[in-house]
């Protein structure tokens, strides 16, 4: 079904339309300095497309919650635990409800974590619920920064990974990303590069004007035009908008933001002398108890001299002892033992890596594992290798070392699944079933496991084929080996044993 969204007026008074079906397949990037009309543009798009498609708005300032009164969007307060936000996002896709995730009141790091959990729930929804969704992210540079900032590295990676999934891999899951940013230079390039439609507004910095001109295929000398764009005027380009750069003026909206830009108002008339208003005490202030004035602070030098007189001469510090040497063999054996305990836990496969890492640290203290504990990233890597369960006779082989090298180019959450299939190929064991792969990924959905194999095949890591009996075989061209035939629909051997 072809739906044309009215965005306003184009040059010559012609209507500026946006092909909604094409937008769902090609995504949109909106750029403009503060005050250029980005939020107004997003509101126009949301209002015009509300009857046709499910919408999810990531709202860091709480400006879009007013859509609830007019168009029935459900406002989701982000002051919740991250697992709860993930579950809510899954139910949103299941029941096809348009929502606004209100992040107002959270600091930047909390906003990044909440948005990452919420986008992860949308992305990981069951395949049966992959309906088209317009996912609008305002101030996208907060969630996909081009460089590290004041937030923790873990929060930045979670948020950036969620935004990358939305823009790079979301199309097959029905997720159409619409991201708006104040500056292209602040937005991660791999996130911005996935958009095929652009609406470029007013900007002043040379680097941002040059990038905007490059994205629109314009001459660098034409980039100066972005400085002259008025509020609400944008240059459009893309398969859903126009095949050539087209100036457009965004039309009016039906709802408004809760916050607005400050407006000039006349100063109040003051018939009395302004000095009396400022310096004369208010009657309520006169009746209030007098405010105690604290004594002046005692100089630090005087305090230190008093302490020195009362305590006498300070004892000489004892010489620092060198740190005891760490037995690396005992440390590695202790870490391996703790990892085996975690893997033997039946519910451990379905808990997040952050929760497992906290459990790992506690177990290391209980087992008196010497030395410093591995970092979270190192723990994820070792856990992925441990989940693969390679035997000692294959652990030192060239093929397994090559498989470890290939897995490093994959996201952290996919390495365990890849190594599980690679271990079966190196040992020439049956290809793991969908249920076994799903358990390694931390999910109960076999469909998601099949999607992971399809993703590996798209990247060229494996080639899938079936034997004459219909059993699955995974071949690794780079390792020159393949798994034995395995039943894809077989139950998970671990769960069957339990």
Secondary structure, DSSP 4 states (H G I P E B T S, - for coil): ---EEEEEEEGGG-EEEEEHHHHHHH-EEEE--TTSSHHHHHHHHHHHHTTTSEEEEEESSS-GGGHHHHH-PEEEES-S-HHHHHHHHHHHHHHT--EEEE-TTS-HHHHHHHHHHHHHHHHT--GGG---EEEEESSGGGTSBSS--SS-HHHHHHHHHHHHIIIII-GGGTEEEEEEES-GGGB-HHHHTT--EEEE-----HHHHHHHHHHHT--GGGGGGGGSPPTTEEEEEETTTEEEEEEEEE---SS--SS------PPPP--S-HHHHHHSPPHHHHHSPPPPPPPPPPPHHHHHHHHHHHH-SPPPPPPPPPPPPP-HHHHHHHHHHHHHHHHHSTTGGGS-HHHHHHHHHHHHHHTT--SPPPPHHHHHHHHHHHHHT--HHHHTSHHHHHHHHHHTTS-HHHHHHHHHHHHHHHTTPBPPPHHHHHHHHT-S-HHHHHHHHHHHHHTTS-EEEE-TTS-EEEEETTTTEEPBPB-TTPPPHHHHH-
